[in-house]
Amino acid sequence: MAKVKFTKNELKAQRDAFALYRRFLPTLQLKKKQLLSEMKQVEAKIDEKKSEERRVRAEMDAWVKLFSEPVPPEHFPRIKEIRKGESNVAGVNIPVLKEVIFSVDRRDLFATPAWIDDAAKALEALARMRIEQGILAEQARLISEELTATTQRVNLFEKVKIPECRKNIRLIQIFLGDQQTAGVARAKIAKGRVVEEVAVA
């Protein structure tokens, strides 16, 4: 904490800082609230994607053993491109998934087993879910970092800066008040001496 000067200029500076902290605190509190809300939504989406993945895997359990059959890997989809965008949440830029593009070689429908189509769709769905979960995890990380920084600022303003300014203003006012009182007392004493000197002369 910097040493406080007991001057009128310092009093004005402390009052200005106090007003500034009081003005920005509600904005920071609102941002914190928005980030908390967004964090809960992202966490809910992650849980939703995980349960969706479990459901797809459970549906696959009935026929997943068919993967042990010799099937050329080119019959299954491969990720060709992941298209992402960006969104802004309470001042934080977060990635959003726009599209996942798969490529699959053309296959002879008569020469490949019938279950390949269902397997390809299931694999695409699982891959898309994994990608979505990865992006959601990145969103959660970025929001969490901003939430931590915002919470620290809110705490700094609420618990340190505003009380510190309030205390400094009070101390400076007391000091300046004492100085003014002492000045008035000195003036009265000086006036009394002048009056005595005039009376003696």
C-alpha positions as CSV (number, residue, x, y, z in Angstrom):
1,M,0.0,0.0,0.0
2,A,1.4,3.4,-1.0
3,K,1.9,6.0,1.7
4,V,-1.0,8.5,1.8
5,K,-0.3,12.2,1.6
6,F,-2.5,14.3,3.9
7,T,-3.3,17.0,1.4
8,K,-6.4,18.3,-0.4
9,N,-5.0,17.0,-3.7
10,E,-4.7,13.5,-2.2
11,L,-8.2,13.8,-0.8
12,K,-9.5,14.6,-4.3
13,A,-7.5,11.7,-5.8
14,Q,-8.8,9.3,-3.2
15,R,-12.4,10.4,-3.8
16,D,-12.0,10.1,-7.6
17,A,-10.5,6.6,-7.2
18,F,-13.3,5.6,-4.8
19,A,-16.0,6.8,-7.3
20,L,-14.2,5.0,-10.1
21,Y,-14.1,1.7,-8.2
22,R,-17.8,2.1,-7.2
23,R,-18.7,2.8,-10.8
24,F,-16.9,-0.3,-12.2
25,L,-17.8,-2.8,-9.5
26,P,-21.4,-3.4,-10.7
27,T,-20.1,-4.1,-14.2
28,L,-17.6,-6.6,-12.9
29,Q,-20.2,-8.3,-10.7
30,L,-22.6,-8.5,-13.7
31,K,-19.8,-10.0,-15.8
32,K,-19.0,-12.5,-13.1
33,K,-22.7,-13.5,-13.0
34,Q,-22.8,-13.9,-16.8
35,L,-19.7,-16.1,-16.8
36,L,-21.0,-18.3,-14.0
37,S,-24.2,-18.8,-15.9
38,E,-22.4,-19.5,-19.1
39,M,-20.1,-22.0,-17.3
40,K,-23.1,-23.9,-16.0
41,Q,-24.5,-24.1,-19.5
42,V,-21.3,-25.4,-21.0
43,E,-20.9,-28.0,-18.2
44,A,-24.5,-29.1,-18.8
45,K,-23.8,-29.4,-22.6
46,I,-20.6,-31.5,-21.8
47,D,-22.7,-33.8,-19.6
48,E,-25.4,-34.0,-22.3
49,K,-22.8,-35.0,-24.9
50,K,-21.2,-37.6,-22.6
51,S,-24.6,-39.2,-22.0
52,E,-25.4,-39.1,-25.7
53,E,-22.1,-40.8,-26.4
54,R,-22.9,-43.5,-23.8
55,R,-26.3,-44.1,-25.4
56,V,-24.7,-44.5,-28.9
57,R,-22.1,-46.9,-27.6
58,A,-24.8,-48.9,-25.8
59,E,-26.8,-49.1,-29.1
60,M,-23.6,-50.3,-30.8
61,D,-23.0,-53.1,-28.2
62,A,-25.5,-55.3,-30.1
63,W,-23.4,-55.4,-33.3
64,V,-19.9,-54.0,-32.4
65,K,-18.4,-57.5,-32.6
66,L,-18.9,-57.3,-36.3
67,F,-15.9,-55.0,-36.4
68,S,-13.8,-58.1,-35.9
69,E,-14.6,-59.1,-39.5
70,P,-12.0,-58.1,-42.1
71,V,-13.2,-54.9,-43.6
72,P,-11.0,-52.4,-45.5
73,P,-10.5,-49.2,-43.4
74,E,-11.4,-47.1,-46.4
75,H,-15.0,-48.3,-46.1
76,F,-15.3,-46.2,-42.9
77,P,-15.6,-42.4,-42.7
78,R,-12.5,-40.2,-42.0
79,I,-12.5,-36.7,-40.8
80,K,-11.7,-34.4,-43.7
81,E,-12.3,-31.0,-42.1
82,I,-13.4,-29.4,-38.8
83,R,-14.9,-26.0,-39.3
84,K,-15.0,-23.8,-36.3
85,G,-16.3,-20.3,-35.6
86,E,-16.0,-17.9,-32.7
87,S,-18.5,-16.5,-30.3
88,N,-18.1,-13.8,-27.7
89,V,-19.5,-14.5,-24.2
90,A,-19.2,-11.6,-21.7
91,G,-16.0,-10.4,-23.4
92,V,-14.5,-13.9,-23.9
93,N,-13.9,-15.2,-27.4
94,I,-14.7,-18.9,-27.4
95,P,-14.6,-21.5,-30.2
96,V,-17.8,-22.9,-31.6
97,L,-18.2,-26.0,-33.8
98,K,-19.8,-25.1,-37.2
99,E,-19.4,-28.4,-39.1
100,V,-17.5,-31.6,-39.2
101,I,-16.9,-32.9,-42.8
102,F,-16.3,-36.6,-43.3
103,S,-14.9,-38.3,-46.4
104,V,-15.6,-41.9,-47.2
105,D,-14.6,-43.8,-50.3
106,R,-17.3,-45.1,-52.5
107,R,-18.0,-48.7,-51.8
108,D,-19.7,-51.5,-53.7
109,L,-23.0,-52.0,-51.8
110,F,-23.2,-55.6,-53.0
111,A,-19.7,-56.5,-52.0
112,T,-19.7,-55.0,-48.5
113,P,-21.7,-56.3,-45.5
114,A,-25.0,-54.5,-44.7
115,W,-23.9,-53.5,-41.3
116,I,-21.2,-51.2,-42.7
117,D,-23.7,-48.4,-43.3
118,D,-24.9,-48.4,-39.7
119,A,-21.3,-48.7,-38.4
120,A,-20.2,-45.7,-40.6
121,K,-23.1,-43.6,-39.2
122,A,-22.3,-44.6,-35.7
123,L,-18.6,-43.8,-36.1
124,E,-19.4,-40.4,-37.6
125,A,-21.8,-39.7,-34.7
126,L,-19.1,-40.7,-32.1
127,A,-16.4,-38.7,-33.8
128,R,-18.6,-35.6,-34.0
129,M,-19.5,-36.0,-30.3
130,R,-15.8,-36.3,-29.3
131,I,-15.0,-33.2,-31.3
132,E,-17.9,-31.3,-29.7
133,Q,-16.8,-32.4,-26.3
134,G,-13.3,-31.1,-27.1
135,I,-14.6,-27.7,-28.1
136,L,-16.9,-27.5,-25.1
137,A,-13.9,-28.4,-22.9
138,E,-11.9,-25.5,-24.5
139,Q,-14.9,-23.2,-24.0
140,A,-15.1,-24.2,-20.3
141,R,-11.3,-23.6,-19.9
142,L,-11.5,-20.1,-21.4
143,I,-14.6,-19.1,-19.5
144,S,-13.0,-20.5,-16.3
145,E,-9.9,-18.5,-16.8
146,E,-11.9,-15.3,-17.3
147,L,-14.1,-16.1,-14.4
148,T,-11.1,-16.5,-12.1
149,A,-9.7,-13.1,-13.3
150,T,-13.0,-11.4,-12.9
151,T,-13.6,-12.8,-9.5
152,Q,-10.1,-11.6,-8.4
153,R,-11.0,-8.1,-9.7
154,V,-14.3,-8.1,-7.9
155,N,-12.6,-9.2,-4.7
156,L,-9.9,-6.6,-5.1
157,F,-12.4,-3.8,-5.5
158,E,-14.8,-5.0,-2.8
159,K,-12.3,-6.1,-0.2
160,V,-9.3,-4.0,-0.8
161,K,-9.6,-0.9,-3.0
162,I,-13.0,0.5,-1.9
163,P,-12.4,0.0,1.9
164,E,-8.8,1.3,1.5
165,C,-10.1,4.5,-0.3
166,R,-12.8,4.9,2.3
167,K,-10.3,4.7,5.1
168,N,-7.8,7.0,3.4
169,I,-10.6,9.6,2.8
170,R,-11.6,9.5,6.5
171,L,-8.0,9.8,7.7
172,I,-7.2,12.7,5.3
173,Q,-10.5,14.5,6.4
174,I,-9.6,14.1,10.0
175,F,-6.0,15.4,9.4
176,L,-7.2,18.4,7.4
177,G,-9.9,19.1,9.9
178,D,-7.3,19.0,12.7
179,Q,-5.1,21.3,10.7
180,Q,-7.9,23.7,10.1
181,T,-8.8,23.7,13.8
182,A,-5.2,24.2,14.8
183,G,-4.9,27.1,12.2
184,V,-8.0,28.8,13.7
185,A,-6.5,28.4,17.2
186,R,-3.2,29.8,16.1
187,A,-5.0,32.7,14.4
188,K,-6.9,33.5,17.7
189,I,-3.7,33.3,19.7
190,A,-1.9,35.6,17.2
191,K,-4.8,38.1,17.2
192,G,-4.8,38.0,21.0
193,R,-1.1,38.9,21.1
194,V,-1.6,41.7,18.6
195,V,-4.4,43.1,20.7
196,E,-2.2,42.9,23.8
197,E,0.7,44.6,22.0
198,V,-1.6,47.4,20.8
199,A,-3.0,47.9,24.3
200,V,0.4,48.0,25.9
201,A,1.7,50.5,23.3
